């Protein structure tokens, strides 16, 4: 498993959905693998905010990667009830 991920290097494979300056939401358009579980993720939320409130659907599996200056949250849609 990768220890980190370079989202800037992968931007051509991801679609920007939202960018507030402190938080960025990107959609995976090309099967990029999650650095936590090695499975392709659906979206990644990158934030430098100290606090953040999130709402998640119960059919979503989450992976969290904490880097020195940011936190990345990867979402995976559950298929067939698998985690």
Buried (B, 14 or more C-beta within 10 A) or exposed (E): EEEEBEBEEBEEEBEEEEEEEEBBBBBBEEEBBBBBBEEEBEBBBBBEEEEEEEEEEEEEBEBEBEEEEBBBBBBBEEEEEEE
